[in-house]
Structures are given as C-alpha cells and as structure tokens.
Amino acid sequence: MSNFNRRDFLKLSGGAVAAASSMSFSSFAIGGASKKVVIVGGGIGGATAAKYIRMADASIEVTVIEPNANYHTCFMSNEVIGGERTIDSIRFGYKGLQAHGVNVVQDSVTAIDAAARTVKTAGGKSFAYDRCIVSPGVDFRWDTIEGYDETVAETIPHAWKAGSQTVTLRKQLEAMKDGGTVCIAPPPNPFRCPPGPYERASLIANYLKHHKPKSKLIILDPKPKFSKMGLFTAGWEKYYGFKSDNALIEWHGTPEGSKDNVLQSLDAKSRTVKTEFNEVTADVLNVIPAQKAGKIAFAAGLTNDSGWCPVDLKTFESTIHKNIHVIGDAAIQAPMPKSGYAANSQAKVCAVAVVSLLNEMAMPQPSYVNTCYSIIAPGDGISVAAVYRYNNETGKIEGVKGAGGLTPGYDKSTMEMRAREEQYAHSWFKNITHDVFG
C-alpha cells in the first residue's frame, strides 16, 4: 500500500472493527428476558451478525433462515474459474454458527410483516422477532438485456453467485477449443464485488495463456473505467499482451455519456451479444447483468426507487420499516463498496446496534473497514483498503484520511511485494471465513 504501512493499517482497521464489535461486547452479555432476532440470509453479512450477537449477549435467541445447506463464498470463486482451486475449497456449512447457539433454519423467506414483527417462510413457518436483520445479497435486473433471463443464465452463466454456475463456467473454459473466444460483459455500477470481473478476466487469461494460447478474451464494459484500473491494465500488458497486436485480452470501454458497449441483446443459440458499437460471437460467454437488492428486500418493502435499501448508517436500521436492519450488498452504504469484507464489517456494527437497542443501552461510535484483494496472475496480487467512520453530524459514512491505501505500480514495487499481496489475499480468505463460519 502506498502512503500507509500495512501494519499500521491492520492496527487501525482492527481497532476500528473492535470499537464497533469485540471491545463493545464485554459490556453486554446481560441476560434477562428473552429477546428474539431473526436473520434473513446466511451469507457473509447474515452469518457474521448472528455469531456476533450471540457472542455479545447469549440471552438473545438468534435464528438464521437460509435456503441453502452450504454457502459458497464469492471471494476466491474466480480462482475456481481460473483453475487455481476447487469449488469445495470455497464451500462452508453452518455447524460453527450452531455451536454458538444460533438456530439455523434451511428454508426460504417469503414475507416479512413489519407491523406484526413476523417472518414467514416457504415451508409454512412463522418466526416472531424483536429485531430482524435482512442480508439478502443481490438480484439481477433481467430486463436490461434482451434475450437474457434466469433460464438462459444456466447455460450462459453470470457466475455472480458462487456455486453451480461457477463450476459451469469453469467446465466451459475447459471444453473450449484452443483458438476460441471468451467474452465477459461486466455489469454497470453499482455491483457486488467480489467476484470482481477484472480479476476474473485476469485469471481466465492466465488459464488460456498456459493451456489455450491461441485464444482471445474480450471484455465489453458499460463503464469508462473501473476500480484498480491502472494496476490491472499494467498487469495485462505484462502478462497478456494487452494493447499489442497479439493481445490475449481486449478491453472495450464505454465513454461517459455514450452506450458504446452497454449490452443490448443476447442470442443464446449463436452465443452472440450486441452493443451499440460491437457485436461479438463467443465460444464462452460470461454475462453479468445490472444488479439490485435481493428479492425479499422488494417483497418486504425495504427498497426505494434506486432498487437498494436506505438505512440509518449508524445502526443499519431501515429508514422505511422500524426494527428491521439491512446489511451487506442490498443496503445503500456508500462510500463503502458492495463487498464481502464490507458486509462483514457492517454486520459487526449492526450486531452491536441490535444488542444495544434490545438492552436499552447507548451504542458505541461505529467504524468500518474494507479491503479488496485481486490476483492478476499467480504470484502477483494487488489490493485496495480503506477505513471508514460514522459522522454524527451528517449521518453519513466517511473515509478516514491517510488510512488504507492502494498497491503501488510495478515502478514502485517489487515482485516479492506482489507475491506477498497474493499471500495476504489467501491468508485473509482463511481468516474471514473462520471469523464468519468458525
């Protein structure tokens, strides 16, 4: 990281999270009358909130309702697609939560009654709550691309929710002939990341370079720029011939105000996508639609016209329905990104808020943290990190100046440093998954 020592960042970010979580927990664990919290969604946000509420106050009954028996993490799913790890390595169950006394129910939530404070499921069950936490992740705006819907996505995968489609995309790459074309169509902002489309492009290119070197990867991007763009494109030049006559990766951006490479339509039979400026037929298509809050957020009336959920950023309580909190990708939480690490941080802040509210105690001042790692090639990792604090006067989250930073470019770093970034990424993965599910 430039302008900031990694050790200093970890000290500050650890302190920031502690101020909003573990340091605060010692003052709780009060006991008393039974209090009920129902959490909708067992992903990174929901699972973290469940664990940390139980750690803070074991008298609170916590129920997590999640349709899947296991959760596949979006982070590191690009390594599965690139052939660097197996799908099993990103799969996690809920025994760890159950060991903390969390009631895990495998079912789908169909409705949340804010007035009656009940959650209803497809299995016909009803759960009463004092506080509800909704962490539904994202859903897709299927109407934005003609010819693309949930059914088509089973054969032309977005692979943006890790699991079966992650495996499908990997198998399609393995089956593709040498000399074939891969096309990735990233989503417009805002979108959930990881899995990042540009890391995905990097790791697919790495696979092609070593196994199918006559092939080409084309990125049709609806945006004029993207996060860590300079670091990615420099890496693509270094490894994949970007901008050369024999480029393995081509990136086609969209200038501000135009629609040059905004996807308009998809023909599933011919595997052809069309934009205002381009038409590409590919052997392997990875189309990632525009995004919005998960379905239950709409069913529960938690979204506004933006398609996302407005919240009080100090507690993540919905500004539409009282006693319901929304965390993670579905919430409007700018300037924090929609990332797994951000969801983990927000979940800890929300856990403290819920415990404070249920015990009628003052809530500590929250801080938040996010780090996003990306791998350009084996042995070459990059990252961006930031620490945030809540501003009581504005009611907004603000970045802490001087905290965090961005990996330096090749001219200011060594390959030893870059290799260490990749090691940090893998270490972070082990630590955060243990923090959430352990």
C-alpha positions as a printed Julia matrix, in Angstrom:
438×3 Matrix{Float64}:
   0.0     0.0     0.0
   1.22    3.45   -0.77
   1.36    6.23    1.82
   0.42    3.85    4.59
   2.23    0.97    6.24
   0.28   -2.34    6.11
   0.98   -2.98    9.78
  -0.41    0.46   10.62
  -3.47   -0.27    8.52
  -4.11   -3.57   10.22
  -3.72   -1.95   13.62
  -6.12    0.85   12.7
  -8.64   -1.34   10.89
  -8.55   -3.94   13.66
  -9.16   -1.18   16.18
 -11.96    0.21   14.06
 -13.75   -3.11   13.95
 -13.08   -3.72   17.62
 -14.58   -0.38   18.53
 -17.74   -1.47   16.79
 -17.67   -5.08   17.9
 -15.48   -7.09   20.25
 -14.45   -4.23   22.57
 -18.1    -3.38   22.96
 -19.13   -6.97   23.64
 -17.53   -7.07   27.07
 -20.11   -4.62   28.34
 -23.03   -6.8    27.24
 -23.89  -10.43   27.98
 -26.53   -9.12   30.36
 -29.18  -11.83   30.21
 -32.71  -11.25   31.41
 -35.96  -11.5    29.47
 -35.86  -13.48   26.23
 -35.25  -11.38   23.14
 -35.58  -12.69   19.58
 -33.59  -11.75   16.47
 -34.41  -13.29   13.1
 -31.79  -13.0    10.35
 -32.8   -13.43    6.73
 -29.88  -14.77    4.72
 -26.9   -16.84    5.84
 -24.22  -15.25    3.68
 -21.27  -13.24    4.95
 -23.41  -10.44    6.44
 -26.1   -12.6     7.98
 -23.79  -15.26    9.4
 -21.43  -12.67   10.9
 -24.29  -10.78   12.55
 -25.7   -13.99   14.02
 -22.38  -15.07   15.53
 -21.52  -11.67   16.96
 -24.95  -11.1    18.51
 -24.65  -14.41   20.33
 -21.11  -13.53   21.42
 -22.36  -10.21   22.76
 -25.46  -11.43   24.57
 -26.16  -15.15   24.88
 -29.66  -14.43   26.2
 -30.76  -13.29   22.74
 -32.4   -16.03   20.65
 -30.93  -15.8    17.15
 -32.45  -17.6    14.17
 -30.86  -17.57   10.71
 -33.12  -18.53    7.81
 -31.18  -19.59    4.72
 -32.38  -21.76    1.8
 -29.01  -23.44    1.18
 -27.35  -26.06    3.35
 -23.93  -24.64    2.45
 -22.61  -21.24    1.42
 -20.09  -20.75   -1.38
 -18.04  -17.59   -0.97
 -17.85  -15.17   -3.87
 -14.32  -14.27   -2.85
 -11.86  -16.75   -4.32
 -14.55  -18.08   -6.7
 -12.57  -16.56   -9.57
  -9.72  -18.88   -8.66
 -12.11  -21.8    -9.16
 -12.99  -20.47  -12.62
  -9.31  -19.98  -13.43
  -8.46  -23.5   -12.27
  -6.37  -22.44   -9.26
  -8.61  -24.07   -6.6
 -11.62  -26.41   -6.26
 -15.24  -25.49   -5.62
 -15.09  -27.44   -2.35
 -12.47  -25.01   -1.03
 -14.99  -22.15   -1.02
 -17.89  -24.12    0.49
 -18.84  -23.57    4.14
 -21.55  -25.0     6.38
 -23.31  -23.7     9.47
 -22.09  -26.01   12.25
 -19.92  -23.18   13.57
 -22.95  -20.93   13.97
 -24.9   -23.71   15.62
 -22.04  -24.18   18.09
 -22.58  -20.54   19.1
 -26.23  -21.33   19.84
 -27.65  -19.97   16.59
 -30.79  -21.69   15.31
 -30.19  -22.32   11.59
 -33.33  -22.99    9.54
 -32.97  -24.24    5.96
 -35.92  -22.53    4.27
 -36.75  -19.56    2.05
 -38.29  -16.39    3.46
 -41.38  -15.33    1.53
 -42.6   -12.37    3.59
 -41.67  -10.03    6.44
 -44.55   -8.39    8.3
 -43.04   -5.24    9.79
 -46.19   -4.4    11.78
 -46.64   -7.87   13.32
 -42.85   -8.42   13.55
 -43.0   -11.85   11.94
 -41.06  -13.61    9.2
 -42.82  -16.23    7.09
 -41.2   -18.99    5.05
 -41.99  -21.13    2.03
 -42.13  -24.11    4.39
 -45.14  -22.6     6.15
 -43.35  -21.49    9.3
 -43.68  -18.15   11.06
 -40.97  -16.61   13.25
 -41.6   -13.73   15.65
 -38.86  -11.19   16.21
 -37.96   -8.15   18.29
 -35.37   -7.16   15.69
 -34.93   -8.53   12.18
 -31.73   -8.35   10.12
 -32.05   -8.74    6.36
 -28.94   -9.69    4.39
 -30.28  -10.88    1.03
 -27.37  -10.04   -1.24
 -28.16   -9.04   -4.81
 -30.63   -9.93   -7.5
 -30.37   -9.11  -11.21
 -32.14   -6.64  -13.48
 -33.02   -9.22  -16.11
 -34.98   -6.7   -18.13
 -31.84   -4.75  -19.08
 -30.55   -7.3   -21.66
 -32.93   -8.62  -24.31
 -32.72  -12.41  -24.53
 -31.1   -12.95  -21.13
 -33.0   -14.32  -18.14
 -32.65  -16.8   -15.28
 -33.21  -19.79  -17.56
 -30.61  -18.72  -20.12
 -28.17  -18.0   -17.28
 -27.96  -21.73  -16.56
 -26.14  -22.25  -19.87
 -24.66  -18.77  -20.32
 -23.67  -18.2   -16.7
 -23.17  -14.96  -14.83
 -21.44  -16.97  -12.06
 -22.01  -13.96   -9.81
 -23.46  -16.1    -7.04
 -20.81  -18.68   -6.34
 -21.82  -22.33   -6.67
 -23.13  -24.32   -9.62
 -22.61  -21.57  -12.19
 -19.02  -21.15  -11.04
 -18.45  -24.8   -11.96
 -20.37  -24.42  -15.25
 -18.17  -21.53  -16.38
 -15.02  -23.45  -15.48
 -16.16  -26.51  -17.44
 -17.0   -24.38  -20.47
 -13.48  -22.96  -20.47
 -12.01  -26.45  -20.25
 -14.2   -27.65  -23.14
 -13.43  -24.69  -25.41
 -11.09  -25.32  -28.34
  -7.71  -23.6   -28.5
  -8.26  -20.52  -30.6
 -11.71  -19.9   -29.16
 -13.13  -16.63  -27.92
 -14.22  -15.82  -24.38
 -16.38  -12.74  -23.81
 -17.01  -11.15  -20.43
 -19.68   -8.46  -20.08
 -19.22   -6.74  -16.67
 -22.19   -5.03  -15.01
 -22.74   -1.28  -14.65
 -22.2     0.36  -11.26
 -23.1    -0.36   -8.53
 -22.43   -4.09   -8.38
 -21.39   -6.7    -5.85
 -17.65   -7.39   -5.82
 -16.1    -9.92   -5.27
 -16.24  -11.75   -7.53
 -14.58   -8.95   -9.48
 -14.95   -9.05  -13.29
 -11.42   -7.79  -13.91
  -9.77  -10.33  -11.61
 -11.92  -12.93  -13.36
 -10.63  -11.73  -16.73
  -7.07  -11.92  -15.41
  -7.35  -15.48  -14.13
  -9.18  -16.71  -17.23
  -6.45  -15.11  -19.35
  -3.83  -16.87  -17.24
  -5.54  -20.2   -17.9
  -5.76  -19.51  -21.63
  -2.15  -18.38  -21.81
  -0.9   -21.67  -20.42
  -3.46  -24.1   -21.91
  -5.1   -22.46  -24.93
  -2.68  -19.74  -26.07
  -4.33  -19.16  -29.47
  -7.5   -17.97  -27.74
  -8.74  -14.45  -27.0
 -10.67  -12.8   -24.18
 -12.86   -9.78  -24.98
 -14.31   -7.52  -22.27
 -17.36   -5.43  -23.28
 -17.59   -2.91  -20.47
 -20.51   -0.48  -19.99
 -18.2     1.79  -17.94
 -15.4     4.18  -18.93
 -13.18    2.99  -16.05
 -13.11    0.6   -13.12
 -11.54    0.11   -9.68
  -7.76   -0.5    -9.71
  -7.83    0.0   -13.49
  -4.23    1.18  -13.77
  -2.93   -1.79  -11.81
  -4.99   -4.27  -13.82
  -4.1    -2.9   -17.25
  -0.41   -2.74  -16.35
  -0.63   -6.39  -15.31
  -2.44   -7.29  -18.53
   0.35   -5.63  -20.5
   2.95   -7.54  -18.5
   1.37  -10.99  -18.79
  -1.26  -10.99  -21.53
  -0.04   -8.63  -24.26
  -2.71   -6.02  -23.61
  -2.69   -3.24  -26.26
  -0.36   -5.24  -28.52
  -1.1    -6.87  -31.88
  -1.19  -10.27  -30.18
  -3.22   -9.22  -27.15
  -4.83  -12.08  -25.28
  -7.11   -9.56  -23.51
  -9.09   -6.82  -25.26
 -10.97   -4.28  -23.14
 -13.67   -2.2   -24.82
 -14.91    0.53  -22.52
 -17.78    2.96  -22.86
 -17.03    6.69  -22.85
 -19.0     8.8   -20.39
 -22.43    9.66  -21.81
 -22.41    7.04  -24.56
 -23.78    3.48  -24.8
 -20.98    2.03  -26.91
 -20.53   -1.26  -25.03
 -23.67   -1.41  -22.92
 -25.18   -4.82  -23.7
 -28.44   -4.54  -25.61
 -29.23   -8.12  -26.54
 -28.05  -11.71  -26.39
 -28.74  -14.58  -28.78
 -28.31  -17.71  -26.71
 -28.33  -20.09  -29.7
 -25.44  -18.4   -31.52
 -23.81  -17.09  -28.3
 -23.78  -13.6   -29.75
 -24.05  -10.35  -27.81
 -24.75   -6.95  -29.3
 -23.99   -3.46  -28.08
 -24.47   -0.15  -29.84
 -20.88   -0.36  -31.08
 -19.94   -4.06  -31.06
 -21.24   -7.49  -31.96
 -19.32  -10.46  -30.54
 -19.89  -14.18  -31.05
 -18.05  -16.19  -28.42
 -17.39  -19.81  -27.55
 -17.74  -18.95  -23.87
 -19.97  -16.08  -22.76
 -19.97  -14.67  -19.23
 -22.73  -12.07  -19.0
 -23.16  -10.25  -15.68
 -26.37   -8.17  -15.58
 -27.06   -4.94  -13.74
 -27.93   -5.56  -10.1
 -30.38   -4.62   -7.35
 -31.19   -5.74   -3.81
 -32.2    -9.36   -3.24
 -35.83  -10.35   -3.89
 -37.0   -10.44   -0.27
 -35.98   -6.8     0.16
 -38.52   -5.87   -2.5
 -41.19   -8.21   -1.13
 -40.73   -6.67    2.34
 -40.94   -3.11    1.01
 -37.41   -2.23    2.1
 -36.21   -0.73   -1.21
 -36.58    2.73   -2.71
 -36.64    3.81   -6.37
 -32.92    3.02   -6.72
 -33.58   -0.69   -6.19
 -31.5    -0.7    -3.0
 -32.36   -0.33    0.7
 -31.97    3.02    2.51
 -30.7     2.62    6.07
 -29.52    4.57    9.09
 -25.78    4.12    8.62
 -25.09    4.08   12.35
 -27.3     1.08   13.08
 -28.27   -0.16    9.58
 -31.91    0.05   10.63
 -34.18    0.54    7.64
 -35.42    4.1     7.19
 -38.65    2.61    5.78
 -39.54   -0.04    8.39
 -38.6     0.16   12.07
 -36.98   -2.8    13.84
 -35.64   -4.17   10.55
 -31.95   -3.77    9.71
 -30.44   -4.28    6.25
 -26.74   -5.06    5.82
 -24.36   -6.02    3.05
 -24.85   -5.66   -0.69
 -28.56   -4.77   -0.5
 -28.04   -1.67    1.65
 -27.23    1.84    0.45
 -23.95    2.27    2.31
 -21.77    4.5     0.11
 -18.88    5.22    0.1
 -18.37    1.62    1.24
 -18.36   -0.84   -1.67
 -20.7    -3.78   -2.02
 -18.17   -6.37   -0.92
 -17.96   -9.37    1.39
 -15.49   -7.66    3.7
 -17.72   -4.59    3.9
 -20.68   -6.85    4.75
 -18.63   -8.5     7.49
 -17.71   -5.12    8.96
 -21.27   -3.79    8.71
 -22.62   -6.95   10.32
 -20.45   -6.38   13.39
 -21.62   -2.78   13.68
 -25.21   -3.93   13.23
 -24.77   -6.68   15.84
 -23.62   -4.11   18.39
 -26.52   -1.83   17.45
 -29.09   -4.62   17.86
 -27.7    -5.74   21.2
 -27.56   -2.11   22.4
 -31.14   -1.43   21.31
 -32.52   -4.62   22.84
 -30.77   -3.88   26.12
 -31.67   -0.16   26.02
 -28.02    0.84   26.14
 -26.12    3.58   24.33
 -24.41    2.35   21.19
 -20.64    2.84   20.8
 -19.41    5.05   17.97
 -19.06    2.8    14.91
 -16.18    2.45   12.49
 -15.95    0.23    9.44
 -13.25   -1.34    7.29
 -12.88   -2.84    3.83
 -10.08   -4.48    1.88
 -10.4    -5.84   -1.64
  -7.73   -8.21   -2.93
  -7.35   -9.18   -6.58
  -4.95  -11.58   -8.28
  -3.66  -10.66  -11.73
  -1.53  -13.79  -12.16
  -0.11  -16.42   -9.8
   2.45  -14.59   -7.68
   1.05  -11.15   -8.49
  -1.63   -9.75   -6.18
  -2.98   -6.25   -5.63
  -5.29   -4.66   -3.08
  -7.14   -1.54   -2.08
  -8.07   -0.86    1.54
  -9.96    1.79    3.47
 -11.15    2.6     6.98
 -14.42    4.47    7.49
 -16.09    6.27   10.37
 -19.62    7.46   11.04
 -20.17   11.22   11.1
 -22.79   12.07   13.74
 -23.46   15.5    12.25
 -24.1    14.4     8.66
 -25.38   10.89    9.34
 -23.0     9.6     6.68
 -20.07    7.22    6.49
 -16.77    8.91    5.6
 -13.38    7.55    4.66
 -10.62    8.11    7.21
  -7.91   10.18    5.51
  -4.5     8.53    5.5
  -5.88    5.09    6.37
  -5.66    2.21    3.94
  -4.17    2.67    0.5
  -3.55    1.08   -2.87
  -0.87   -1.34   -4.02
   1.92    0.61   -5.81
   2.52    0.08   -9.51
   5.37   -2.02  -10.86
   7.66    1.01  -10.9
   7.32    1.42   -7.13
   7.07   -2.2    -6.01
   8.91   -5.48   -6.42
   7.6    -8.88   -7.48
   8.39  -10.05   -3.97
   5.9    -7.43   -2.7
   3.34   -8.52   -5.28
   3.75  -12.17   -4.31
   3.24  -11.15   -0.68
  -0.03   -9.45   -1.66
  -1.25  -12.77   -3.08
  -0.24  -14.49    0.15
  -2.11  -11.82    2.13
  -5.18  -12.49   -0.03
  -5.15  -16.19    0.75
  -4.46  -15.56    4.44
  -7.32  -13.05    4.55
  -9.64  -15.64    2.99
  -8.81  -18.16    5.69
  -9.21  -15.61    8.45
 -12.5   -14.09    7.32
 -14.17  -17.42    6.62
 -13.14  -18.6    10.09
 -14.43  -15.34   11.55
 -17.79  -15.8     9.82
 -18.4   -19.52    9.95
 -15.98  -20.79   12.63
